[in-house]
Amino acid sequence: SVSGTQLARLRAHGVLVDLGASDLALTDAEAHTLLLERDDSVTADRSARLNAACEGWVTGLLLTAAARGADGEPVGGITSLDVPELLDEYIRNEVLAQLSSAEAEFLLQASVLKTVSAPLADAALDRTDSGQLIERLCTNSAFVTRLRAGWCRLHDLLRLALQARLEREHPALVTRIRSRAAAWHADQGTPEYAIHYSMESGLRDETVALMGRFAVAEFGRGRQATIQGWMDWAEEEGAVPGDPLLTLAGAMMAALTGDPESSERWAATQRDGARSTGSSDPSVQGYRVLLDAYQCRRGSEVMLADARRARELVPFCLLYTS
């Protein structure tokens, strides 16, 4: 065997080359050539889509391409709902079997997370040893890749296959992991991730509450598309009137983007919700006055007075008084 010191010396002299998963990944052209040997009708575009889903992994590509849908076409865009059985079996027998039980269980539960860090995993998976497990897996498994400092990701096919199994066998656990991940991201001030996980959890009231918690701040940062996506989701889920700050943010956004009808509709929704709940939250009152300023129903002088009053009620609110 060669010692670590000897390996370092060989690297220093340029006679040793390390090959990682990215070096062994198939190019789209190589994937197309490989798949043509098994199906001469496969197109370059189809091969490229499959190769992207498999991240250049040869075995994953072959197993995925071998799976046939009802229309006889190779399965393409993979989700956790349609991971090919052959691929699932391979991962179970050839990937997880090489890991310790603790590592395999960690990967199974961490598959719910798009990217993983030790603090997030500890919180979402309710454990305290995530850091050690992540370090071992990043070092020893080609299916776990380091990202920015402290973060890693699972290979997409591995993640989706494991997530599909966890959803089948322990759906309530998946919901809890997503809910905890949402809470962790909310505490870290990363609302897009928080609300993504909360939406996936299926916990509607929890999701709307998170949206309301961050809606005005996201609005103030100019993230109208984000707010619009939240509003659309809330309407589709029947979560209206939902949270008062979410509806106020939607109404203000619509007013500023030239959509008075939507602004009036969301303002009316917020007023109806306030009447039914008897809300007297000062921040809600302040943003309601700010909305009056944005809508400018009673002329510029009243608009300016409303903006000044809003500033007194909510000192950190975003005002356009120039």
C-alpha positions as CSV (number, residue, x, y, z in Angstrom):
1,S,0.0,0.0,0.0
2,V,1.0,3.6,-0.5
3,S,1.1,6.0,2.5
4,G,-0.6,9.3,2.6
5,T,2.8,11.0,2.6
6,Q,3.9,9.2,-0.5
7,L,0.6,10.1,-2.2
8,A,1.1,13.8,-1.3
9,R,4.7,13.6,-2.8
10,L,3.4,12.0,-6.0
11,R,0.7,14.8,-6.3
12,A,3.4,17.4,-5.8
13,H,5.5,16.0,-8.6
14,G,2.5,15.9,-10.9
15,V,2.6,12.1,-11.5
16,L,-0.7,11.4,-9.6
17,V,-4.1,12.6,-10.7
18,D,-7.2,12.4,-8.6
19,L,-10.4,11.6,-10.4
20,G,-13.7,12.5,-8.8
21,A,-17.3,12.0,-9.8
22,S,-17.4,15.1,-12.0
23,D,-14.4,13.8,-13.9
24,L,-16.1,10.5,-14.6
25,A,-19.5,12.0,-15.6
26,L,-20.7,11.4,-19.1
27,T,-20.9,14.3,-21.5
28,D,-24.2,14.6,-23.4
29,A,-22.4,13.2,-26.6
30,E,-21.1,10.2,-24.7
31,A,-24.5,9.6,-23.2
32,H,-26.2,9.7,-26.6
33,T,-23.6,7.3,-28.0
34,L,-24.2,4.9,-25.1
35,L,-27.9,5.0,-25.4
36,L,-27.9,4.5,-29.2
37,E,-26.3,1.1,-28.6
38,R,-29.5,0.1,-26.8
39,D,-32.1,2.0,-28.7
40,D,-31.3,3.4,-32.1
41,S,-34.3,5.7,-32.0
42,V,-33.3,7.8,-29.1
43,T,-32.6,11.4,-30.0
44,A,-29.7,13.6,-28.9
45,D,-32.2,15.9,-27.1
46,R,-33.7,13.0,-25.2
47,S,-30.3,11.7,-24.2
48,A,-29.2,15.1,-23.0
49,R,-32.3,15.4,-20.8
50,L,-31.7,12.0,-19.3
51,N,-28.0,12.7,-18.8
52,A,-28.8,15.9,-17.0
53,A,-31.3,14.1,-14.7
54,C,-28.6,11.5,-14.0
55,E,-25.8,14.0,-13.6
56,G,-23.6,12.0,-16.0
57,W,-23.8,8.8,-13.8
58,V,-23.5,5.9,-16.2
59,T,-25.4,3.3,-14.2
60,G,-28.1,5.7,-13.4
61,L,-28.5,6.7,-17.0
62,L,-28.8,3.0,-18.2
63,L,-31.3,2.1,-15.5
64,T,-33.4,5.2,-16.0
65,A,-33.4,4.8,-19.8
66,A,-34.4,1.1,-19.4
67,A,-37.5,2.0,-17.5
68,R,-40.5,2.4,-19.8
69,G,-43.6,4.5,-19.2
70,A,-47.1,3.6,-20.4
71,D,-46.4,5.1,-23.8
72,G,-43.3,3.0,-24.3
73,E,-41.0,6.0,-24.0
74,P,-38.0,6.1,-21.7
75,V,-38.7,7.8,-18.4
76,G,-37.3,11.4,-18.6
77,G,-37.9,14.1,-16.0
78,I,-37.5,12.2,-12.8
79,T,-39.4,13.1,-9.6
80,S,-39.7,11.3,-6.3
81,L,-43.1,10.0,-7.6
82,D,-41.7,8.0,-10.6
83,V,-38.2,6.8,-9.7
84,P,-37.7,3.7,-11.8
85,E,-37.9,0.5,-9.8
86,L,-34.6,-0.8,-11.2
87,L,-32.8,2.3,-10.0
88,D,-34.4,2.1,-6.6
89,E,-33.3,-1.5,-6.3
90,Y,-29.8,-0.7,-7.4
91,I,-29.5,2.1,-4.8
92,R,-30.8,-0.1,-2.0
93,N,-28.5,-3.0,-2.8
94,E,-25.4,-1.4,-4.2
95,V,-25.2,2.1,-2.6
96,L,-26.8,1.9,0.8
97,A,-25.5,-1.6,1.5
98,Q,-22.0,-0.2,1.5
99,L,-22.8,2.3,4.3
100,S,-23.2,1.9,8.0
101,S,-26.8,1.7,9.3
102,A,-26.4,5.2,10.8
103,E,-25.1,6.6,7.5
104,A,-27.9,4.9,5.5
105,E,-30.6,6.1,7.9
106,F,-29.2,9.7,7.7
107,L,-29.2,9.7,3.9
108,L,-32.7,8.3,3.9
109,Q,-34.0,11.2,6.0
110,A,-31.8,13.9,4.6
111,S,-33.2,13.1,1.1
112,V,-36.1,15.4,2.0
113,L,-33.7,18.3,2.0
114,K,-32.4,19.9,-1.2
115,T,-29.1,20.9,0.4
116,V,-27.8,19.9,3.8
117,S,-25.7,21.4,6.5
118,A,-25.1,20.0,10.0
119,P,-27.2,22.6,11.8
120,L,-30.1,22.2,9.4
121,A,-29.9,18.4,9.5
122,D,-29.7,18.4,13.3
123,A,-32.8,20.6,13.5
124,A,-34.9,18.9,10.7
125,L,-33.9,15.3,11.5
126,D,-34.0,15.8,15.3
127,R,-30.5,14.6,15.9
128,T,-27.1,15.8,17.1
129,D,-24.5,13.9,15.1
130,S,-25.1,15.3,11.6
131,G,-21.7,17.0,11.3
132,Q,-19.8,13.8,11.8
133,L,-22.1,11.8,9.4
134,I,-21.9,14.5,6.7
135,E,-18.1,14.6,6.9
136,R,-17.8,10.8,6.6
137,L,-20.3,10.7,3.6
138,C,-18.6,13.6,1.8
139,T,-15.2,11.8,2.2
140,N,-16.3,8.3,1.4
141,S,-19.3,8.5,-0.9
142,A,-19.4,9.7,-4.6
143,F,-23.1,10.5,-4.1
144,V,-22.6,13.3,-1.5
145,T,-20.9,16.5,-2.8
146,R,-19.5,19.4,-0.8
147,L,-20.9,22.8,-1.7
148,R,-20.1,26.1,0.0
149,A,-18.6,26.0,3.5
150,G,-20.5,23.6,5.7
151,W,-23.1,22.6,3.0
152,C,-23.4,19.5,0.8
153,R,-25.9,17.9,-1.5
154,L,-27.0,14.4,-2.4
155,H,-26.9,13.2,-6.0
156,D,-30.3,14.0,-7.4
157,L,-31.3,10.5,-8.4
158,L,-30.2,9.1,-5.0
159,R,-32.1,11.9,-3.2
160,L,-35.3,11.3,-5.2
161,A,-35.2,7.5,-4.9
162,L,-34.6,7.7,-1.1
163,Q,-37.3,10.4,-0.7
164,A,-39.8,8.3,-2.6
165,R,-39.2,5.4,-0.3
166,L,-39.5,7.6,2.8
167,E,-42.7,9.1,1.5
168,R,-44.1,5.6,0.9
169,E,-43.1,4.1,4.2
170,H,-43.1,7.1,6.6
171,P,-45.2,10.0,5.2
172,A,-45.8,11.6,8.6
173,L,-42.0,11.7,9.2
174,V,-41.5,13.5,5.8
175,T,-44.0,16.1,6.9
176,R,-42.3,16.6,10.2
177,I,-38.9,17.0,8.5
178,R,-40.2,19.6,6.1
179,S,-41.9,21.5,8.9
180,R,-38.7,21.5,11.0
181,A,-36.7,22.6,8.0
182,A,-39.1,25.4,7.3
183,A,-38.8,26.6,10.9
184,W,-35.0,26.4,10.9
185,H,-34.8,28.4,7.7
186,A,-37.3,31.0,9.0
187,D,-35.1,31.4,12.1
188,Q,-32.0,31.9,9.8
189,G,-33.8,34.6,7.9
190,T,-34.0,32.6,4.6
191,P,-37.8,32.9,3.8
192,E,-37.7,31.4,0.3
193,Y,-36.3,28.1,1.6
194,A,-38.6,28.2,4.7
195,I,-41.7,28.7,2.6
196,H,-40.6,26.1,0.0
197,Y,-40.3,23.4,2.7
198,S,-43.5,24.6,4.4
199,M,-45.5,24.4,1.1
200,E,-44.2,20.9,0.5
201,S,-45.2,19.9,4.1
202,G,-48.8,20.4,3.2
203,L,-49.4,22.3,6.5
204,R,-51.4,25.2,5.0
205,D,-51.9,27.3,8.1
206,E,-48.3,27.1,9.1
207,T,-47.3,28.1,5.5
208,V,-49.6,31.1,5.5
209,A,-48.3,32.2,8.9
210,L,-44.7,32.1,7.5
211,M,-45.7,34.0,4.5
212,G,-47.2,36.7,6.7
213,R,-44.1,36.8,8.8
214,F,-41.9,37.7,5.8
215,A,-44.3,39.2,3.3
216,V,-43.7,42.9,4.1
217,A,-39.9,42.5,4.4
218,E,-39.8,40.7,1.0
219,F,-42.1,43.4,-0.5
220,G,-39.7,46.1,0.9
221,R,-36.8,44.3,-0.9
222,G,-38.6,44.6,-4.2
223,R,-39.4,40.9,-4.5
224,Q,-42.7,41.3,-6.2
225,A,-42.5,38.0,-8.1
226,T,-41.9,36.2,-4.8
227,I,-45.0,37.8,-3.1
228,Q,-47.1,37.2,-6.2
229,G,-46.2,33.5,-6.1
230,W,-47.2,33.4,-2.4
231,M,-50.5,35.1,-3.1
232,D,-51.3,32.7,-6.0
233,W,-50.5,29.7,-3.8
234,A,-52.7,31.1,-1.0
235,E,-55.6,31.6,-3.4
236,E,-55.2,28.1,-4.9
237,E,-55.1,26.5,-1.5
238,G,-58.2,28.4,-0.3
239,A,-56.1,30.1,2.4
240,V,-57.7,33.5,1.9
241,P,-58.0,35.8,3.9
242,G,-55.1,34.0,5.5
243,D,-52.5,36.3,7.2
244,P,-53.3,40.0,7.5
245,L,-49.7,41.0,6.6
246,L,-49.6,38.7,3.6
247,T,-52.8,40.2,2.2
248,L,-51.6,43.8,2.9
249,A,-48.3,43.1,1.1
250,G,-50.2,41.7,-1.8
251,A,-52.5,44.8,-1.9
252,M,-49.5,47.2,-1.7
253,M,-47.6,45.2,-4.4
254,A,-50.6,45.4,-6.7
255,A,-51.0,49.1,-6.1
256,L,-47.3,49.8,-6.9
257,T,-47.3,47.6,-10.1
258,G,-50.4,49.3,-11.7
259,D,-53.0,46.7,-10.8
260,P,-55.7,48.6,-8.9
261,E,-58.3,45.9,-9.1
262,S,-56.1,43.3,-7.4
263,S,-55.1,45.9,-4.9
264,E,-58.7,46.7,-4.0
265,R,-59.5,42.9,-3.9
266,W,-56.7,42.1,-1.5
267,A,-57.4,45.2,0.7
268,A,-61.0,44.1,1.0
269,T,-59.9,40.6,1.9
270,Q,-57.7,42.0,4.6
271,R,-60.5,44.2,6.0
272,D,-62.9,41.3,6.1
273,G,-60.3,39.1,7.9
274,A,-59.6,41.9,10.4
275,R,-63.3,42.2,11.2
276,S,-63.8,38.5,11.7
277,T,-60.7,38.2,14.0
278,G,-60.8,41.6,15.7
279,S,-57.1,42.1,15.0
280,S,-55.6,45.2,16.5
281,D,-51.9,44.5,15.8
282,P,-50.2,48.0,15.5
283,S,-48.0,46.8,12.7
284,V,-51.1,45.7,10.7
285,Q,-52.7,49.1,11.4
286,G,-49.5,50.9,10.2
287,Y,-49.3,49.0,7.0
288,R,-53.0,49.4,6.4
289,V,-52.4,53.2,6.6
290,L,-49.4,52.8,4.3
291,L,-51.6,51.0,1.8
292,D,-54.0,53.9,1.8
293,A,-51.1,56.1,0.9
294,Y,-50.1,53.8,-2.0
295,Q,-53.6,53.7,-3.3
296,C,-53.9,57.5,-3.1
297,R,-57.7,57.5,-3.2
298,R,-58.1,61.0,-1.7
299,G,-55.5,63.1,-3.4
300,S,-51.8,63.8,-2.8
301,E,-52.1,65.8,0.5
302,V,-54.0,62.9,2.2
303,M,-51.5,60.5,0.6
304,L,-48.6,62.3,2.3
305,A,-50.4,62.5,5.6
306,D,-51.1,58.7,5.5
307,A,-47.5,58.0,4.7
308,R,-46.4,60.2,7.7
309,R,-48.8,58.5,10.0
310,A,-47.7,55.0,8.8
311,R,-44.1,56.0,9.7
312,E,-45.2,56.8,13.2
313,L,-47.0,53.5,13.6
314,V,-44.4,51.3,11.9
315,P,-41.0,53.2,12.0
316,F,-39.2,50.6,9.8
317,C,-41.8,50.6,7.0
318,L,-40.7,51.5,3.5
319,L,-42.1,54.9,2.4
320,Y,-42.0,56.7,-0.9
321,T,-42.3,60.3,0.1
322,S,-40.0,62.0,-2.3
